[in-house]
Amino acid sequence: MIIDCHNHVLGAGYPGYEKFIKEMTLGYFRSIGKLPTERLPVDEDWEGLEYLWEPIDPEVLIADHDKCGVDKSVVLGVAPSDYTAYMVRGTIDVKGFTDVPGPPSIEKTNDYIAAVVKKYPDKLIGMAAINPKFRGPRAAVEELERAIQDLKLTGLKLYPCYDHYAPNDWELTYALFEKAQQLGILVMVHQASTPVIDAPLELGRPFLLDAVGRKFPDLKLLVCHAGMPWVDECLVMVAKQPNFYLDLSYTNSVYSRKEMYRFLMKAKAFGMPWSKICWGTDYPGFEFPETLLPKFQTVNEEAKLLGEPEIPEEEIDKMLGKNFMVAAGIT
């Protein structure tokens, strides 16, 4: 079973989403020569990249994964907010891909994700998205209970730096983490850097989650993007916390295959088992599964070239699916 544990679907609010995505992807597409580096890009420079901010059809997402052998995809909601530079932001369905009634609204973020999963249950796994700063901690807990118990979503995704709060701001987050621990669900957290301007970097440092692990020792938590660029910090923390995991989304786009091999060997040297690593793509933001999957599956070619130990194939297979199933409690 191959599972891409980090994907985005539908849209994420208008009119600020295009601005958000252009800031998010500018540096990456400059680095691979698709956008100019000597000046800020104009509209014409973005031609051919419009898919980045267009609503994502779940059938296209599934087809893009099917054609390269990915069995299931985890689809993540975008938590609602209306107070940042990106105006109204949160998962919405402006194209009518779901059967959720009424006009598009970020208040229905989790209804949209649940509807998509219900439509394609053999292909998609859904994670709720909640922002405790949006309507306050009590409303956040109520929404989490609804998302898990009524909508049957699998876990929770949080975006602290995008939503302008620290994960260890207990006035906002304590009750939410406590409820997640009670429910026994996996909590995925974007705890890494971002090129997005109105997202404070100090709120993205992985070490902020260490306090969460100490206060909630039975909470299952996955650090998205391996804490990039604070990767060593993330490795040390995930190694330390018994119920912490990390995913490779975005990381495996910016790392070469050789750098990914070095990363995996460093994780082992830091005492962090490979069983805590989950493969994901951050679809559709950077590279697609058809590129990223074989890049990861063939990482041992770098070991051969370097004359260094190979990573057992069974460990690679687990990183490609089973590890996430264990983390999320999927049988």
ZADO-1210 file (C-alpha; in nm, 4 decimals, padded with zeros to 6 digits):
<atoms>
<atom x="00.0000" y="00.0000" z="00.0000" code="MET" pos="1"/>
<atom x="00.1542" y="00.3301" z="-00.1141" code="ILE" pos="2"/>
<atom x="00.0048" y="00.6374" z="00.0534" code="ILE" pos="3"/>
<atom x="00.0807" y="00.9995" z="-00.0286" code="ASP" pos="4"/>
<atom x="00.0203" y="01.1507" z="00.3144" code="CYS" pos="5"/>
<atom x="00.0127" y="01.5200" z="00.2159" code="HIS" pos="6"/>
<atom x="-00.2179" y="01.6569" z="-00.0563" code="ASN" pos="7"/>
<atom x="-00.4375" y="01.9592" z="-00.1120" code="HIS" pos="8"/>
<atom x="-00.7739" y="01.9559" z="-00.2870" code="VAL" pos="9"/>
<atom x="-01.0498" y="02.1971" z="-00.3943" code="LEU" pos="10"/>
<atom x="-00.9732" y="02.5681" z="-00.3375" code="GLY" pos="11"/>
<atom x="-00.8613" y="02.7752" z="-00.0411" code="ALA" pos="12"/>
<atom x="-01.0499" y="03.1033" z="-00.0410" code="GLY" pos="13"/>
<atom x="-01.0669" y="03.4011" z="-00.2692" code="TYR" pos="14"/>
<atom x="-00.9518" y="03.6587" z="-00.3640" code="PRO" pos="15"/>
<atom x="-00.6299" y="03.6219" z="-00.1634" code="GLY" pos="16"/>
<atom x="-00.5364" y="03.2631" z="-00.2517" code="TYR" pos="17"/>
<atom x="-00.3526" y="03.3477" z="-00.5737" code="GLU" pos="18"/>
<atom x="-00.1359" y="03.5976" z="-00.3844" code="LYS" pos="19"/>
<atom x="-00.0688" y="03.3341" z="-00.1172" code="PHE" pos="20"/>
<atom x="00.0331" y="03.0659" z="-00.3666" code="ILE" pos="21"/>
<atom x="00.2525" y="03.2969" z="-00.5716" code="LYS" pos="22"/>
<atom x="00.4465" y="03.3914" z="-00.2581" code="GLU" pos="23"/>
<atom x="00.4611" y="03.0250" z="-00.1570" code="MET" pos="24"/>
<atom x="00.6060" y="02.8980" z="-00.4849" code="THR" pos="25"/>
<atom x="00.8116" y="03.1958" z="-00.6095" code="LEU" pos="26"/>
<atom x="01.1452" y="03.0796" z="-00.4723" code="GLY" pos="27"/>
<atom x="01.1042" y="02.7203" z="-00.5869" code="TYR" pos="28"/>
<atom x="01.0159" y="02.8079" z="-00.9455" code="PHE" pos="29"/>
<atom x="01.2942" y="03.0640" z="-00.9559" code="ARG" pos="30"/>
<atom x="01.5371" y="02.7942" z="-00.8403" code="SER" pos="31"/>
<atom x="01.4450" y="02.5647" z="-01.1298" code="ILE" pos="32"/>
<atom x="01.4502" y="02.8450" z="-01.3886" code="GLY" pos="33"/>
<atom x="01.0759" y="02.8823" z="-01.4496" code="LYS" pos="34"/>
<atom x="01.0493" y="03.2353" z="-01.3093" code="LEU" pos="35"/>
<atom x="01.2840" y="03.5335" z="-01.3453" code="PRO" pos="36"/>
<atom x="01.5330" y="03.6008" z="-01.0671" code="THR" pos="37"/>
<atom x="01.6386" y="03.9553" z="-01.1581" code="GLU" pos="38"/>
<atom x="01.2932" y="04.1037" z="-01.0998" code="ARG" pos="39"/>
<atom x="00.9550" y="04.0185" z="-00.9570" code="LEU" pos="40"/>
<atom x="00.7466" y="03.8129" z="-01.1992" code="PRO" pos="41"/>
<atom x="00.4567" y="03.9722" z="-01.3875" code="VAL" pos="42"/>
<atom x="00.1396" y="03.7933" z="-01.4931" code="ASP" pos="43"/>
<atom x="00.2926" y="03.6733" z="-01.8195" code="GLU" pos="44"/>
<atom x="00.5741" y="03.4985" z="-01.6320" code="ASP" pos="45"/>
<atom x="00.3221" y="03.2815" z="-01.4449" code="TRP" pos="46"/>
<atom x="00.1661" y="03.1450" z="-01.7649" code="GLU" pos="47"/>
<atom x="00.1594" y="02.7662" z="-01.7464" code="GLY" pos="48"/>
<atom x="00.1578" y="02.7688" z="-01.3650" code="LEU" pos="49"/>
<atom x="-00.2041" y="02.8699" z="-01.3161" code="GLU" pos="50"/>
<atom x="-00.2840" y="02.5199" z="-01.1879" code="TYR" pos="51"/>
<atom x="-00.1163" y="02.6224" z="-00.8628" code="LEU" pos="52"/>
<atom x="-00.4075" y="02.8413" z="-00.7561" code="TRP" pos="53"/>
<atom x="-00.6908" y="02.6889" z="-00.9561" code="GLU" pos="54"/>
<atom x="-00.9359" y="02.4670" z="-00.7621" code="PRO" pos="55"/>
<atom x="-00.8072" y="02.1098" z="-00.7535" code="ILE" pos="56"/>
<atom x="-01.0439" y="01.8527" z="-00.8997" code="ASP" pos="57"/>
<atom x="-01.0305" y="01.5413" z="-00.6774" code="PRO" pos="58"/>
<atom x="-01.0626" y="01.3191" z="-00.9852" code="GLU" pos="59"/>
<atom x="-00.7505" y="01.4794" z="-01.1353" code="VAL" pos="60"/>
<atom x="-00.5669" y="01.4316" z="-00.8046" code="LEU" pos="61"/>
<atom x="-00.6643" y="01.0638" z="-00.8014" code="ILE" pos="62"/>
<atom x="-00.5666" y="01.0153" z="-01.1669" code="ALA" pos="63"/>
<atom x="-00.2264" y="01.1785" z="-01.1107" code="ASP" pos="64"/>
<atom x="-00.1608" y="00.9318" z="-00.8300" code="HIS" pos="65"/>
<atom x="-00.3085" y="00.6266" z="-01.0017" code="ASP" pos="66"/>
<atom x="-00.0858" y="00.6576" z="-01.3058" code="LYS" pos="67"/>
<atom x="00.2315" y="00.6185" z="-01.0990" code="CYS" pos="68"/>
<atom x="00.1068" y="00.3516" z="-00.8581" code="GLY" pos="69"/>
<atom x="-00.0008" y="00.5476" z="-00.5500" code="VAL" pos="70"/>
<atom x="-00.2915" y="00.3636" z="-00.3879" code="ASP" pos="71"/>
<atom x="-00.4324" y="00.6293" z="-00.1545" code="LYS" pos="72"/>
<atom x="-00.3945" y="01.0012" z="-00.0916" code="SER" pos="73"/>
<atom x="-00.4453" y="01.1962" z="00.2287" code="VAL" pos="74"/>
<atom x="-00.6366" y="01.5159" z="00.1540" code="VAL" pos="75"/>
<atom x="-00.5936" y="01.8076" z="00.3917" code="LEU" pos="76"/>
<atom x="-00.8304" y="02.0911" z="00.4591" code="GLY" pos="77"/>
<atom x="-00.7037" y="02.4474" z="00.4890" code="VAL" pos="78"/>
<atom x="-00.8040" y="02.5968" z="00.8238" code="ALA" pos="79"/>
<atom x="-01.0305" y="02.9031" z="00.8024" code="PRO" pos="80"/>
<atom x="-00.9060" y="03.2547" z="00.8725" code="SER" pos="81"/>
<atom x="-01.0145" y="03.6041" z="00.7758" code="ASP" pos="82"/>
<atom x="-00.7590" y="03.8283" z="00.9457" code="TYR" pos="83"/>
<atom x="-00.4319" y="03.7884" z="00.7516" code="THR" pos="84"/>
<atom x="-00.3007" y="03.9602" z="00.4393" code="ALA" pos="85"/>
<atom x="-00.4660" y="03.6830" z="00.2339" code="TYR" pos="86"/>
<atom x="-00.8167" y="03.7865" z="00.3390" code="MET" pos="87"/>
<atom x="-01.0691" y="03.5020" z="00.3471" code="VAL" pos="88"/>
<atom x="-00.8768" y="03.1748" z="00.3487" code="ARG" pos="89"/>
<atom x="-00.9933" y="02.8183" z="00.4034" code="GLY" pos="90"/>
<atom x="-01.1084" y="02.5205" z="00.2007" code="THR" pos="91"/>
<atom x="-01.4008" y="02.6031" z="-00.0269" code="ILE" pos="92"/>
<atom x="-01.5655" y="02.4339" z="-00.3238" code="ASP" pos="93"/>
<atom x="-01.6229" y="02.7021" z="-00.5845" code="VAL" pos="94"/>
<atom x="-01.6496" y="02.4552" z="-00.8752" code="LYS" pos="95"/>
<atom x="-01.9129" y="02.2275" z="-00.7251" code="GLY" pos="96"/>
<atom x="-01.6972" y="01.9172" z="-00.7003" code="PHE" pos="97"/>
<atom x="-01.8890" y="01.8152" z="-00.3852" code="THR" pos="98"/>
<atom x="-02.2548" y="01.7946" z="-00.2904" code="ASP" pos="99"/>
<atom x="-02.2247" y="02.0263" z="00.0116" code="VAL" pos="100"/>
<atom x="-02.5265" y="02.2591" z="-00.0156" code="PRO" pos="101"/>
<atom x="-02.5297" y="02.6365" z="-00.0090" code="GLY" pos="102"/>
<atom x="-02.2856" y="02.9026" z="-00.1266" code="PRO" pos="103"/>
<atom x="-01.9117" y="02.8388" z="-00.0822" code="PRO" pos="104"/>
<atom x="-01.7934" y="02.9207" z="00.2691" code="SER" pos="105"/>
<atom x="-01.4766" y="02.8625" z="00.4691" code="ILE" pos="106"/>
<atom x="-01.7051" y="02.7701" z="00.7593" code="GLU" pos="107"/>
<atom x="-01.7697" y="02.4432" z="00.5691" code="LYS" pos="108"/>
<atom x="-01.4030" y="02.3474" z="00.5326" code="THR" pos="109"/>
<atom x="-01.4438" y="02.0084" z="00.6969" code="ASN" pos="110"/>
<atom x="-01.7758" y="01.9351" z="00.5278" code="ASP" pos="111"/>
<atom x="-01.6028" y="01.9729" z="00.1901" code="TYR" pos="112"/>
<atom x="-01.3194" y="01.7385" z="00.2819" code="ILE" pos="113"/>
<atom x="-01.5615" y="01.4824" z="00.4233" code="ALA" pos="114"/>
<atom x="-01.7754" y="01.5013" z="00.1086" code="ALA" pos="115"/>
<atom x="-01.4757" y="01.4390" z="-00.1154" code="VAL" pos="116"/>
<atom x="-01.3679" y="01.1373" z="00.0912" code="VAL" pos="117"/>
<atom x="-01.7220" y="00.9975" z="00.0953" code="LYS" pos="118"/>
<atom x="-01.7290" y="01.0207" z="-00.2843" code="LYS" pos="119"/>
<atom x="-01.3954" y="00.8394" z="-00.3263" code="TYR" pos="120"/>
<atom x="-01.3558" y="00.6274" z="-00.0101" code="PRO" pos="121"/>
<atom x="-01.1178" y="00.3763" z="-00.1673" code="ASP" pos="122"/>
<atom x="-00.8782" y="00.6465" z="-00.2808" code="LYS" pos="123"/>
<atom x="-00.8861" y="00.9302" z="-00.0272" code="LEU" pos="124"/>
<atom x="-00.8238" y="00.9738" z="00.3460" code="ILE" pos="125"/>
<atom x="-00.9490" y="01.3008" z="00.4938" code="GLY" pos="126"/>
<atom x="-00.8014" y="01.5225" z="00.7626" code="MET" pos="127"/>
<atom x="-00.9979" y="01.8021" z="00.9263" code="ALA" pos="128"/>
<atom x="-00.8521" y="02.1530" z="00.9452" code="ALA" pos="129"/>
<atom x="-00.9216" y="02.3777" z="01.2419" code="ILE" pos="130"/>
<atom x="-00.7915" y="02.7172" z="01.3488" code="ASN" pos="131"/>
<atom x="-00.8407" y="02.7824" z="01.7233" code="PRO" pos="132"/>
<atom x="-00.7846" y="03.1539" z="01.6663" code="LYS" pos="133"/>
<atom x="-01.0696" y="03.1824" z="01.4128" code="PHE" pos="134"/>
<atom x="-01.3666" y="03.1317" z="01.6446" code="ARG" pos="135"/>
<atom x="-01.1883" y="03.0582" z="01.9721" code="GLY" pos="136"/>
<atom x="-01.0807" y="02.7395" z="02.1526" code="PRO" pos="137"/>
<atom x="-01.4287" y="02.6243" z="02.2574" code="ARG" pos="138"/>
<atom x="-01.5595" y="02.6406" z="01.9014" code="ALA" pos="139"/>
<atom x="-01.2421" y="02.4643" z="01.7828" code="ALA" pos="140"/>
<atom x="-01.3021" y="02.1697" z="02.0161" code="VAL" pos="141"/>
<atom x="-01.6650" y="02.1456" z="01.9109" code="GLU" pos="142"/>
<atom x="-01.5641" y="02.1479" z="01.5452" code="GLU" pos="143"/>
<atom x="-01.3044" y="01.8758" z="01.6049" code="LEU" pos="144"/>
<atom x="-01.5626" y="01.6530" z="01.7721" code="GLU" pos="145"/>
<atom x="-01.8011" y="01.7115" z="01.4807" code="ARG" pos="146"/>
<atom x="-01.5319" y="01.6461" z="01.2209" code="ALA" pos="147"/>
<atom x="-01.4189" y="01.3175" z="01.3756" code="ILE" pos="148"/>
<atom x="-01.7398" y="01.1779" z="01.5211" code="GLN" pos="149"/>
<atom x="-01.9999" y="01.3018" z="01.2717" code="ASP" pos="150"/>
<atom x="-01.8058" y="01.3613" z="00.9503" code="LEU" pos="151"/>
<atom x="-01.5798" y="01.0567" z="01.0103" code="LYS" pos="152"/>
<atom x="-01.2567" y="01.2327" z="00.9187" code="LEU" pos="153"/>
<atom x="-00.9373" y="01.0565" z="01.0212" code="THR" pos="154"/>
<atom x="-00.7363" y="01.3276" z="01.1956" code="GLY" pos="155"/>
<atom x="-00.6538" y="01.6949" z="01.2268" code="LEU" pos="156"/>
<atom x="-00.4315" y="01.9407" z="01.0383" code="LYS" pos="157"/>
<atom x="-00.3094" y="02.2636" z="01.1995" code="LEU" pos="158"/>
<atom x="-00.1351" y="02.5642" z="01.0400" code="TYR" pos="159"/>
<atom x="00.0049" y="02.7750" z="01.3286" code="PRO" pos="160"/>
<atom x="00.2338" y="03.0094" z="01.1359" code="CYS" pos="161"/>
<atom x="-00.0248" y="03.0789" z="00.8646" code="TYR" pos="162"/>
<atom x="-00.2957" y="03.1419" z="01.1228" code="ASP" pos="163"/>
<atom x="-00.0757" y="03.3544" z="01.3512" code="HIS" pos="164"/>
<atom x="-00.0574" y="03.1531" z="01.6719" code="TYR" pos="165"/>
<atom x="00.2042" y="02.9451" z="01.8495" code="ALA" pos="166"/>
<atom x="00.1220" y="02.5752" z="01.8993" code="PRO" pos="167"/>
<atom x="00.2222" y="02.6109" z="02.2650" code="ASN" pos="168"/>
<atom x="-00.0071" y="02.9092" z="02.3230" code="ASP" pos="169"/>
<atom x="-00.2105" y="02.7120" z="02.5739" code="TRP" pos="170"/>
<atom x="-00.4981" y="02.9611" z="02.5915" code="GLU" pos="171"/>
<atom x="-00.5703" y="02.8786" z="02.2288" code="LEU" pos="172"/>
<atom x="-00.4448" y="02.5224" z="02.1837" code="THR" pos="173"/>
<atom x="-00.4615" y="02.3334" z="02.5139" code="TYR" pos="174"/>
<atom x="-00.8235" y="02.2218" z="02.4858" code="ALA" pos="175"/>
<atom x="-00.7807" y="02.1269" z="02.1186" code="LEU" pos="176"/>
<atom x="-00.4764" y="01.9080" z="02.1818" code="PHE" pos="177"/>
<atom x="-00.6449" y="01.7586" z="02.4870" code="GLU" pos="178"/>
<atom x="-00.9489" y="01.6627" z="02.2806" code="LYS" pos="179"/>
<atom x="-00.7311" y="01.5201" z="02.0019" code="ALA" pos="180"/>
<atom x="-00.5483" y="01.3067" z="02.2586" code="GLN" pos="181"/>
<atom x="-00.8807" y="01.1857" z="02.4016" code="GLN" pos="182"/>
<atom x="-01.0038" y="01.0958" z="02.0540" code="LEU" pos="183"/>
<atom x="-00.6800" y="00.9101" z="01.9780" code="GLY" pos="184"/>
<atom x="-00.6366" y="01.0811" z="01.6421" code="ILE" pos="185"/>
<atom x="-00.3265" y="01.1924" z="01.4540" code="LEU" pos="186"/>
<atom x="-00.2550" y="01.5658" z="01.4481" code="VAL" pos="187"/>
<atom x="-00.0543" y="01.6915" z="01.1491" code="MET" pos="188"/>
<atom x="00.1099" y="02.0309" z="01.2004" code="VAL" pos="189"/>
<atom x="00.2716" y="02.2591" z="00.9454" code="HIS" pos="190"/>
<atom x="00.5739" y="02.3311" z="01.1592" code="GLN" pos="191"/>
<atom x="00.8372" y="02.4472" z="00.9129" code="ALA" pos="192"/>
<atom x="00.9383" y="02.7610" z="00.7303" code="SER" pos="193"/>
<atom x="00.7379" y="02.9194" z="00.4528" code="THR" pos="194"/>
<atom x="00.8068" y="03.1779" z="00.1823" code="PRO" pos="195"/>
<atom x="00.4615" y="03.3263" z="00.2473" code="VAL" pos="196"/>
<atom x="00.5224" y="03.6801" z="00.3719" code="ILE" pos="197"/>
<atom x="00.2412" y="03.7197" z="00.6249" code="ASP" pos="198"/>
<atom x="00.3349" y="03.4035" z="00.8155" code="ALA" pos="199"/>
<atom x="00.5728" y="03.4701" z="01.1078" code="PRO" pos="200"/>
<atom x="00.8746" y="03.2411" z="01.0864" code="LEU" pos="201"/>
<atom x="00.9157" y="03.2276" z="01.4634" code="GLU" pos="202"/>
<atom x="00.5834" y="03.0428" z="01.4800" code="LEU" pos="203"/>
<atom x="00.7107" y="02.7737" z="01.2429" code="GLY" pos="204"/>
<atom x="01.0036" y="02.6449" z="01.4467" code="ARG" pos="205"/>
<atom x="00.9695" y="02.2704" z="01.5157" code="PRO" pos="206"/>
<atom x="01.0936" y="02.2977" z="01.8748" code="PHE" pos="207"/>
<atom x="00.7662" y="02.4679" z="01.9707" code="LEU" pos="208"/>
<atom x="00.6014" y="02.1267" z="01.9434" code="LEU" pos="209"/>
<atom x="00.8291" y="01.9789" z="02.2075" code="ASP" pos="210"/>
<atom x="00.6175" y="02.1480" z="02.4749" code="ALA" pos="211"/>
<atom x="00.3093" y="01.9872" z="02.3190" code="VAL" pos="212"/>
<atom x="00.4668" y="01.6434" z="02.3379" code="GLY" pos="213"/>
<atom x="00.5652" y="01.6919" z="02.7013" code="ARG" pos="214"/>
<atom x="00.2212" y="01.8130" z="02.8023" code="LYS" pos="215"/>
<atom x="00.0322" y="01.5540" z="02.5971" code="PHE" pos="216"/>
<atom x="00.2516" y="01.2412" z="02.5979" code="PRO" pos="217"/>
<atom x="-00.0123" y="01.0170" z="02.4363" code="ASP" pos="218"/>
<atom x="-00.0884" y="01.2579" z="02.1519" code="LEU" pos="219"/>
<atom x="00.0074" y="01.1286" z="01.8072" code="LYS" pos="220"/>
<atom x="00.1596" y="01.4161" z="01.6122" code="LEU" pos="221"/>
<atom x="00.3180" y="01.4429" z="01.2676" code="LEU" pos="222"/>
<atom x="00.5496" y="01.7327" z="01.1800" code="VAL" pos="223"/>
<atom x="00.4923" y="01.8296" z="00.8166" code="CYS" pos="224"/>
<atom x="00.7777" y="01.9033" z="00.5766" code="HIS" pos="225"/>
<atom x="01.0359" y="01.7547" z="00.8191" code="ALA" pos="226"/>
<atom x="01.0581" y="02.0986" z="00.9788" code="GLY" pos="227"/>
<atom x="01.2386" y="02.2371" z="00.6721" code="MET" pos="228"/>
<atom x="01.4827" y="02.4159" z="00.6979" code="PRO" pos="229"/>
<atom x="01.5206" y="02.3324" z="01.0692" code="TRP" pos="230"/>
<atom x="01.5595" y="01.9660" z="00.9816" code="VAL" pos="231"/>
<atom x="01.8127" y="01.8722" z="01.2497" code="ASP" pos="232"/>
<atom x="01.5928" y="02.0377" z="01.5115" code="GLU" pos="233"/>
<atom x="01.2971" y="01.8352" z="01.3845" code="CYS" pos="234"/>
<atom x="01.4907" y="01.5078" z="01.3814" code="LEU" pos="235"/>
<atom x="01.6062" y="01.5520" z="01.7400" code="VAL" pos="236"/>
<atom x="01.2555" y="01.6352" z="01.8590" code="MET" pos="237"/>
<atom x="01.0808" y="01.3526" z="01.6718" code="VAL" pos="238"/>
<atom x="01.3452" y="01.1081" z="01.7976" code="ALA" pos="239"/>
<atom x="01.2818" y="01.2283" z="02.1528" code="LYS" pos="240"/>
<atom x="00.9011" y="01.2200" z="02.1521" code="GLN" pos="241"/>
<atom x="00.7665" y="00.8619" z="02.1423" code="PRO" pos="242"/>
<atom x="00.4479" y="00.9437" z="01.9500" code="ASN" pos="243"/>
<atom x="00.5882" y="01.1964" z="01.7020" code="PHE" pos="244"/>
<atom x="00.6332" y="01.1407" z="01.3281" code="TYR" pos="245"/>
<atom x="00.7374" y="01.3558" z="01.0320" code="LEU" pos="246"/>
<atom x="00.6516" y="01.3704" z="00.6648" code="ASP" pos="247"/>
<atom x="00.8698" y="01.4353" z="00.3614" code="LEU" pos="248"/>
<atom x="00.6339" y="01.6636" z="00.1703" code="SER" pos="249"/>
<atom x="00.8124" y="01.9595" z="00.0089" code="TYR" pos="250"/>
<atom x="01.1397" y="01.8202" z="00.1477" code="THR" pos="251"/>
<atom x="01.1568" y="01.5599" z="-00.1256" code="ASN" pos="252"/>
<atom x="01.1000" y="01.8294" z="-00.3866" code="SER" pos="253"/>
<atom x="01.3912" y="02.0480" z="-00.2766" code="VAL" pos="254"/>
<atom x="01.6253" y="01.7613" z="-00.1828" code="TYR" pos="255"/>
<atom x="01.8137" y="01.5765" z="-00.4537" code="SER" pos="256"/>
<atom x="01.8066" y="01.1985" z="-00.4331" code="ARG" pos="257"/>
<atom x="02.1543" y="01.2053" z="-00.2817" code="LYS" pos="258"/>
<atom x="02.0456" y="01.4612" z="-00.0226" code="GLU" pos="259"/>
<atom x="01.7439" y="01.2444" z="00.0640" code="MET" pos="260"/>
<atom x="01.9715" y="00.9449" z="00.1191" code="TYR" pos="261"/>
<atom x="02.1911" y="01.1575" z="00.3459" code="ARG" pos="262"/>
<atom x="01.8813" y="01.2779" z="00.5327" code="PHE" pos="263"/>
<atom x="01.7613" y="00.9226" z="00.5948" code="LEU" pos="264"/>
<atom x="02.1026" y="00.8152" z="00.7201" code="MET" pos="265"/>
<atom x="02.1222" y="01.1234" z="00.9440" code="LYS" pos="266"/>
<atom x="01.7833" y="01.0354" z="01.0929" code="ALA" pos="267"/>
<atom x="01.9191" y="00.6944" z="01.1860" code="LYS" pos="268"/>
<atom x="02.2350" y="00.8472" z="01.3318" code="ALA" pos="269"/>
<atom x="02.0208" y="01.0828" z="01.5413" code="PHE" pos="270"/>
<atom x="01.8377" y="00.7839" z="01.6866" code="GLY" pos="271"/>
<atom x="01.5185" y="00.8534" z="01.4952" code="MET" pos="272"/>
<atom x="01.3756" y="00.5297" z="01.3533" code="PRO" pos="273"/>
<atom x="01.2744" y="00.5209" z="00.9899" code="TRP" pos="274"/>
<atom x="00.9365" y="00.3968" z="01.1191" code="SER" pos="275"/>
<atom x="00.8621" y="00.7606" z="01.2097" code="LYS" pos="276"/>
<atom x="00.8988" y="00.8849" z="00.8502" code="ILE" pos="277"/>
<atom x="00.6006" y="00.9185" z="00.6134" code="CYS" pos="278"/>
<atom x="00.6261" y="00.9916" z="00.2422" code="TRP" pos="279"/>
<atom x="00.4164" y="01.2720" z="00.0952" code="GLY" pos="280"/>
<atom x="00.4260" y="01.5154" z="-00.1954" code="THR" pos="281"/>
<atom x="00.2474" y="01.8406" z="-00.0985" code="ASP" pos="282"/>
<atom x="00.0473" y="01.7913" z="-00.4193" code="TYR" pos="283"/>
<atom x="00.0094" y="01.9890" z="-00.6401" code="PRO" pos="284"/>
<atom x="00.2502" y="02.2550" z="-00.5225" code="GLY" pos="285"/>
<atom x="00.5958" y="02.1634" z="-00.6480" code="PHE" pos="286"/>
<atom x="00.6716" y="01.8311" z="-00.8181" code="GLU" pos="287"/>
<atom x="00.4121" y="01.5664" z="-00.8985" code="PHE" pos="288"/>
<atom x="00.3908" y="01.2073" z="-00.7705" code="PRO" pos="289"/>
<atom x="00.5140" y="01.0679" z="-01.1024" code="GLU" pos="290"/>
<atom x="00.8493" y="01.2380" z="-01.0336" code="THR" pos="291"/>
<atom x="00.8683" y="01.2158" z="-00.6545" code="LEU" pos="292"/>
<atom x="00.7706" y="00.8498" z="-00.6122" code="LEU" pos="293"/>
<atom x="01.0478" y="00.6955" z="-00.8280" code="PRO" pos="294"/>
<atom x="01.2932" y="00.9497" z="-00.6880" code="LYS" pos="295"/>
<atom x="01.2278" y="00.8114" z="-00.3396" code="PHE" pos="296"/>
<atom x="01.1924" y="00.4461" z="-00.4411" code="GLN" pos="297"/>
<atom x="01.5392" y="00.4516" z="-00.6011" code="THR" pos="298"/>
<atom x="01.7207" y="00.6276" z="-00.3165" code="VAL" pos="299"/>
<atom x="01.9471" y="00.3242" z="-00.2714" code="ASN" pos="300"/>
<atom x="02.1049" y="00.3971" z="-00.6095" code="GLU" pos="301"/>
<atom x="02.2806" y="00.6797" z="-00.4255" code="GLU" pos="302"/>
<atom x="02.4080" y="00.4367" z="-00.1625" code="ALA" pos="303"/>
<atom x="02.5590" y="00.2243" z="-00.4395" code="LYS" pos="304"/>
<atom x="02.7225" y="00.5268" z="-00.6030" code="LEU" pos="305"/>
<atom x="02.8629" y="00.6405" z="-00.2685" code="LEU" pos="306"/>
<atom x="02.9705" y="00.2940" z="-00.1629" code="GLY" pos="307"/>
<atom x="02.7672" y="00.3256" z="00.1570" code="GLU" pos="308"/>
<atom x="02.5085" y="00.1017" z="00.3286" code="PRO" pos="309"/>
<atom x="02.1734" y="00.0607" z="00.1574" code="GLU" pos="310"/>
<atom x="01.8457" y="00.1300" z="00.3339" code="ILE" pos="311"/>
<atom x="01.6486" y="-00.1960" z="00.3612" code="PRO" pos="312"/>
<atom x="01.3782" y="-00.2075" z="00.0967" code="GLU" pos="313"/>
<atom x="01.1213" y="-00.3074" z="00.3572" code="GLU" pos="314"/>
<atom x="01.1949" y="00.0190" z="00.5401" code="GLU" pos="315"/>
<atom x="01.1458" y="00.2182" z="00.2204" code="ILE" pos="316"/>
<atom x="00.8156" y="00.0380" z="00.1628" code="ASP" pos="317"/>
<atom x="00.7019" y="00.1250" z="00.5172" code="LYS" pos="318"/>
<atom x="00.7908" y="00.4919" z="00.4682" code="MET" pos="319"/>
<atom x="00.5782" y="00.4849" z="00.1530" code="LEU" pos="320"/>
<atom x="00.2630" y="00.3830" z="00.3370" code="GLY" pos="321"/>
<atom x="00.2609" y="00.1605" z="00.6409" code="LYS" pos="322"/>
<atom x="00.4211" y="00.4169" z="00.8730" code="ASN" pos="323"/>
<atom x="00.1392" y="00.6620" z="00.8072" code="PHE" pos="324"/>
<atom x="-00.1204" y="00.3893" z="00.8594" code="MET" pos="325"/>
<atom x="00.0318" y="00.3159" z="01.2006" code="VAL" pos="326"/>
<atom x="00.0509" y="00.6871" z="01.2915" code="ALA" pos="327"/>
<atom x="-00.3098" y="00.7500" z="01.1881" code="ALA" pos="328"/>
<atom x="-00.4476" y="00.4282" z="01.3339" code="GLY" pos="329"/>
<atom x="-00.5620" y="00.2981" z="00.9947" code="ILE" pos="330"/>
<atom x="-00.6101" y="-00.0779" z="00.9731" code="THR" pos="331"/>
</atoms>
